[in-house]
Amino acid sequence: MDSRVIVVTSGKGGVGKTTLTANLSVSLASRGYKVAAIDADIGLRNLDVMLGLENRIVYTIVDYVEGNCKLHQALVRDKRVPNLHLLPAAQTRTKDAIKAEEMEELGEALKRDFDFVLVDSPAGIESGFRNAAVAADEAIVVATPEVASVRDADRIIGLLESMGKSPIRLVLNRIRPGMVKKGDMLDVPDVLDILAIELVGIIPEDDRVLTSSNKGEPLTMRGHSPATKAFTNIGSRLIGEDIPFMDLVERAKGGVFGKVKELFGL
């Protein structure tokens, strides 16, 4: 297959962009694809913690672009998921430490050895976002069903379109079916009407996402929750499988039977 470079980005911070990058990386690598996950949030890295690889970092992406190490030395291999490698961000530098042309060269170098290169972008529309996006062919925009998040996502989509990224897909995170049913939260069709891009995933609110992040074990490594299923489904759709979306509102009406189904990730 042709190598794919996908930037995972958002307009608003705290919407679950890094969590998605970690879970999607594990999901794709577990299927046998060679995956490189780049933390492009220079100065505020978190992807290493979510993947449980923070204690194995020797070199960073900045060390590589400055010529202090070879690319293979900066990549951290996940022993639990052998096809997964992390290229960590530098914690003590700023987003200006890497130029756009250096990110483009890095993306081309990684494409030679990996099937998927997932770039975890910093939130916002500043230089960090532009540098993260420049090497990518495709984009995933993460938003939550809040007006502010959707408005910021719309702004990011416009910028990605101006940069020629295609396709640009949407992941809607932290859906609370009970609030949607009561009309207290934007529903999926509401958001799609506003953003008008392809939906690739819907992720329900799930406390286990936070727990797994704190443990450094993404849910897709061993979980069986609805959120795990949602992350896995996104990976399936990215490789072209026709996977129906979960009906989260119906799931909320499931009562005891719904809880049993939830236990098995159905």
Secondary structure as UniProt FT lines:
FT   STRAND          4..9
FT   TURN            13..14
FT   HELIX           17..30
FT   TURN            31..32
FT   STRAND          35..39
FT   TURN            42..43
FT   HELIX           47..50
FT   TURN            51..52
FT   HELIX           54..56
FT   HELIX           61..65
FT   TURN            66..67
FT   HELIX           71..74
FT   STRAND          76..77
FT   TURN            82..83
FT   STRAND          84..87
FT   HELIX           95..97
FT   HELIX           100..111
FT   TURN            112..113
FT   STRAND          116..120
FT   HELIX           127..134
FT   STRAND          138..143
FT   HELIX           147..162
FT   TURN            163..164
FT   STRAND          168..175
FT   HELIX           177..181
FT   TURN            182..183
FT   HELIX           188..195
FT   STRAND          198..204
FT   HELIX           207..215
FT   HELIX           219..222
FT   HELIX           226..238
FT   TURN            239..240
FT   HELIX           248..252
FT   HELIX           255..263
FT   TURN            264..265
//
